[in-house]
Amino acid sequence: MNTDKQNFQQWLGSNRNLTHAIHITPNQFSDAYMKNVLSHVNYKLNKTFLCKRFSQFENQFDRFMFIVFREYQYAEVGRHYHVLVHSPSSVTKQYQGSCFCRKRSDKPCELCVEFRLKDIFKELKENLKTTLRNTLTDSEYDGSQQVYVSKQLPSYFTGDYVNDNFYIIGK
């Protein structure tokens, strides 16, 4: 019998809509503050690529979402974050009006999403140190990295963010 963690890891490793991974290095900000920052980044990403009514979409998978894993090096020391970016199957707008890579499609262009995420993080006054990777093209992301970020999850989820060490932004 599979545990919650094993089922979740199987889904993470096989989900082709998890298009990007963001690593946020340890910082002095509280978890609540980081949640607000990531909510802001998620909002701006959705606003860039989707219509104004994106928050009213009935299916949460029709918009960008972040699956955020909080990780510690030792106790509270070295707290950092791994963020998996779920991209919707289609978008209504392209970054800066038209996709710079000239792909004409209603599918989100991974390069445009990547550049927009980098721009949003640059705009933040906090100047968080981030590493952004495309999970579909980066050779390190064969599905195992998506599973790796969830290594500290408990076998069975409690539904409590503090104990489960992950949360979803944009649902």
N, C-alpha and C positions, 0 to 999 in steps of 0.2 A: 504494500500500500504506500503510495507516494504521500509525502508530507506537503503542507502548504508551500514550504520553501522549495521543494523539488519541482512541484507543478509550476510555480512562479518562475523558477530558473529555466525550465524547459520552454516556457512561453517567451521569456526574455531572449533566449538564444535563437529562437526560430522566427521572431517577429521582424519582418522586413520593413516595418514602418518606424522602427527605432533607428533613425537615420544618422543621428549625431550623438556624441558623448562629450560631456564637458567635465573637466576635473578642476575644482576650485581648491587652491592650496589653503593650508591653515591660515586663519585670520582671527582678529580679535572680536568679531561680531557675534552677537547672540544667535541662537537658532531662530528665534522669532524674527529678528531683523533680517536674517538670511532668507527666511521664507517670504518676507515682504519684498526683498530685492528680486528674488527669483519669480515672484508673481508679477512684478513690474516688467521683467524681461519677457516673460511669457505673454503678457498682454500686448506689449509692443510688437512681438513677433507675429501674433495673431492679427493685429491691426494692419501690419504690413502686407500680409498675403491673403487675408480673408475679408469678406464684406463686413459692413458695420454691425450686422446682427449676429456675429459669430458666437456671442455669449448665449444666444437663444437657441442654438443648434440643439436638437433633441439628442442626437448621437454625439457623445463626447469625443469619439474617435474621428469626427469630422473637423476637428480643430487641433492645433498644436498643444501638446501637454508635456510636462516634465515629470519624470519619475526620479525622485531625489533620494539618494542614499547617503546618510550621514555616517561617517566613519571616524574612529579614534585610533591614534597610534597607541597611546597609553592613557587610560582613564579619560579625563577631559583634555589632556595635552595632545596637541596635533590634530584637533578636530578639523576635518576637511570634508568635502562633498564630491560625490560622483553624480552627475545628472545625465540621464538618458532622455533624448528628445524624441518624442513621438510626432511624426509628421502626418498630416491627413493625406488621404489618397488623391485629393484634388484641391486646388486653390482657385480663387477668383481674381487675384491680382498678382503681378510680378513685382519684384523689388525694383524700386525707382522707375516704375511705369512699364519697363520692359526688361526682360531677362538679358543681362549683358552677354551671356553665352549664346544668345539667340535661339534657345530652344523654344519652340512654339508648342506649348502643351498646357493642359490644365493641371498636370501633375506638378508638384513642387520641385523646383530645380535644387538639388542638394547643394550646389555651389552658391546659389543665391541665398539659401537659408543659412549656410555657413558664414557668408560675408555679412549678412544682416545681424546674426548673433554676435559676430566680432564687433560690429559697429555699435550695437546696443551696449555691450560690456564696456566699450571705450567711452561711451557717453556717461556712464555712471560716475558720479563724483567719488565713489568709494575706491575706484581703481583696483578692483579685485584681480588677483593673478589667476588666470584661467588658461587651460589647454583645451583646445577644441579639435575633435577629430570626426571625420566622416566615417561612420561604421560600415557603410556599404562599399567603400573603395579602399579604406586603409587596411593593409594586410594584417595588422594586429587584431582587427575586429572581425573574427570569423565566427562570432557568436559566443566565444569563450570569455571575452572581456565583459560582455553584458552579464554573464553569469558571475564573473569575478566580483563585480561591484556589489553583488548581493550576498557575498560570503558571510557577512556578520548577521544576517537575518536569523531569527529563531526558527526552529523547525515548524512550529505552528504559530500563526499570527494571532495577536491578541486584539488587533484593531486599535492599539494604543501607539501613537507615534513615538513616544519616549522609549517604549520597550521594543518596538519593531524596527526602529532606526531607518524608516523610509516613509515618504509621503508622496502624494501626487498633486501637482499644481496644474490647474486648468481644467479640472473635471467638472 
